[in-house]
Amino acid sequence: MNDNTPKQQRTKCEIFSRSMGFIQRVSNFNVGKFAEFSERKMFTENNGLNTGVRHQDLLKKKQLKAA
């Protein structure tokens, strides 16, 4: 990436995360909470339980048990 934008013209991007039931800035996390946040696994809708390969596997197991 070749970004020649001066630092004065950039806007800091804040990252928010839902933690302990409420949304909070990641920049406000303490050391322990930030370590926990860093270890979290991100997922997409395709990996959710109602779509994708995982859903198909669950349906196959359910059909085998019914048979």
Helices and strands as residue ranges (DSSP letters): G 7-9, E 16-19, E 22-25, G 26-28, H 31-39, G 45-47, H 52-66
